[in-house]
């Protein structure tokens, strides 16, 4: 028998997306990767919504573009080949939802990773773009070089947020081995 509700952090993030993201929303995938979250978000926002997707790797954007075209959802998505720390140079409107999957491109070059300084810059800018009651999700992977440092930086920053302006949650699988990822959820009040 398999677990039904608490499978892993990726599953939890997707459940939150299904629950929260509505048609017409403006959303951001700050780490497009293999495009799975971007594709789901494109379905959820509907024809009147918009998804912005960031990645520094052309390979990630190409994989994602192909998935979107195959599903006829590419017109809902703006793919941006740039670091997520430059989010404010590409998005000029309030957004409803932002998601990060930190680390490296699954199946790609494990030397190309997200880094704590650019990630923190991006999170700060994302929170500024997030509308009231908007949600930001961050999945931190700690099993690779630089991952634990990035997770600690993210966690320390999120702990410093004013509780009157932000509600911050941490979802972690405490009894799993091999560095399970940690999901952080932030709601802007």
C-alpha positions in Angstrom: 0.0 0.0 0.0 1.2 3.5 -0.8 0.8 6.7 1.1 -2.1 8.7 -0.2 -1.9 12.2 1.2 1.7 12.8 2.2 3.7 11.3 -0.6 6.6 13.8 -1.1 7.2 17.5 -1.3 6.6 17.7 -5.0 3.2 16.0 -4.6 2.3 18.4 -1.7 3.3 21.4 -3.9 1.1 20.1 -6.7 -1.9 19.7 -4.3 -1.4 23.3 -3.1 -1.3 24.4 -6.8 -4.5 22.5 -7.6 -6.2 24.0 -4.5 -5.0 27.6 -4.9 -4.4 28.5 -8.5 -7.5 29.6 -10.4 -8.4 30.5 -13.9 -7.2 34.0 -14.8 -4.3 34.0 -12.3 -0.9 35.4 -13.1 1.7 32.9 -11.9 5.5 32.4 -12.0 7.6 29.3 -12.2 11.0 30.6 -11.2 12.8 27.4 -12.0 11.3 25.8 -15.1 13.5 22.7 -15.2 11.8 19.9 -17.1 8.5 22.0 -17.3 6.2 19.9 -15.2 5.1 22.7 -12.9 4.9 25.1 -15.8 2.7 22.8 -17.7 0.4 22.2 -14.7 0.2 25.9 -14.0 -0.7 26.6 -17.7 -3.6 24.2 -17.4 -4.8 25.7 -14.1 -4.7 29.4 -15.1 -6.9 28.8 -18.2 -7.0 30.8 -21.4 -7.2 34.2 -19.6 -4.3 33.5 -17.2 -0.6 33.9 -17.7 2.4 31.8 -16.6 5.9 33.3 -16.6 8.7 30.7 -16.6 12.4 31.4 -15.8 15.4 29.2 -16.5 19.0 30.0 -17.4 19.4 26.8 -19.4 18.2 26.7 -23.1 17.7 22.9 -22.7 15.2 23.4 -19.9 13.2 26.0 -21.9 13.3 23.8 -25.0 11.9 20.8 -23.1 9.2 22.9 -21.6 8.3 24.6 -24.8 7.8 21.2 -26.5 5.5 20.0 -23.7 3.4 23.2 -23.9 3.1 23.1 -27.7 2.1 19.4 -27.5 -0.7 20.4 -25.1 -1.6 23.5 -27.1 -0.9 25.7 -24.0 2.1 27.6 -25.2 0.2 30.9 -25.8 -0.5 31.1 -22.0 3.2 31.0 -21.1 6.0 33.4 -21.4 9.3 31.5 -21.2 12.3 33.7 -20.1 15.9 32.7 -20.5 17.3 34.6 -17.6 18.1 34.1 -13.9 15.1 34.3 -11.6 17.0 37.1 -9.7 16.0 39.3 -12.6 12.3 38.7 -12.2 11.6 42.4 -11.8 13.1 43.1 -15.2 10.5 40.9 -16.9 7.3 41.1 -14.8 5.6 44.4 -14.2 2.3 43.3 -12.7 1.2 41.7 -9.4 1.2 37.9 -9.5 -1.0 35.5 -7.6 1.5 32.6 -7.2 5.2 31.9 -7.4 7.0 28.5 -7.2 10.6 27.5 -7.0 12.2 24.0 -7.2 15.8 24.7 -6.2 18.8 22.7 -7.1 19.7 21.4 -10.6 17.9 20.3 -13.7 16.8 16.7 -13.2 18.7 14.7 -15.9 20.9 17.7 -16.7 24.3 19.0 -15.6 24.5 18.7 -11.8 27.2 21.4 -11.8 24.6 24.1 -12.9 22.7 24.8 -9.7 20.7 27.5 -8.1 22.7 29.5 -5.7 21.8 31.1 -2.3 22.6 34.7 -3.3 20.6 34.8 -6.5 17.8 32.7 -5.0 17.4 35.1 -2.0 17.4 38.1 -4.4 14.7 36.4 -6.4 12.6 35.5 -3.4 12.7 39.1 -2.1 11.6 40.5 -5.5 8.9 37.8 -5.9 7.4 38.7 -2.5 7.3 42.3 -3.7 5.4 41.3 -6.8 3.0 38.9 -4.9 -0.5 40.3 -4.3 -2.2 40.1 -0.9 -3.0 36.6 0.0 -0.8 35.3 -2.8 1.3 32.2 -2.2 4.9 31.4 -2.8 6.2 27.9 -2.6 9.9 26.9 -2.4 11.2 23.3 -2.6 14.8 23.0 -1.3 16.9 20.0 -2.1 19.9 19.5 0.2 21.6 16.3 -1.1 23.8 18.1 -3.7 26.8 20.4 -3.4 25.5 23.8 -2.3 22.0 22.6 -1.5 22.3 22.7 2.3 23.8 26.2 2.2 21.0 27.4 0.0 18.3 25.7 2.2 19.8 27.4 5.3 19.9 30.8 3.6 16.3 30.4 2.4 15.1 29.2 5.9 16.9 32.0 7.7 15.5 34.6 5.4 11.9 33.3 5.7 12.2 33.2 9.5 13.1 36.9 9.4 9.9 37.9 7.6 7.5 40.0 9.6 4.7 37.8 10.9 2.2 40.6 10.4 2.9 40.6 6.7 3.7 37.0 5.9 2.7 33.6 7.2 5.5 31.0 6.6 5.1 27.2 6.9 7.7 24.4 6.5 6.8 20.9 5.3 9.4 18.3 5.9 9.5 14.5 6.0 11.3 14.0 9.3 11.5 10.2 9.1 12.8 9.9 5.6 16.4 9.1 4.8 18.7 10.5 2.1 18.2 14.2 2.4 14.4 14.6 1.6 13.5 17.9 0.1 11.8 20.6 2.3 8.9 22.6 1.1 8.3 26.1 2.3 5.0 27.9 1.9 4.6 31.7 2.2 1.3 33.6 2.2 1.5 37.4 1.9 -1.1 39.0 4.2 
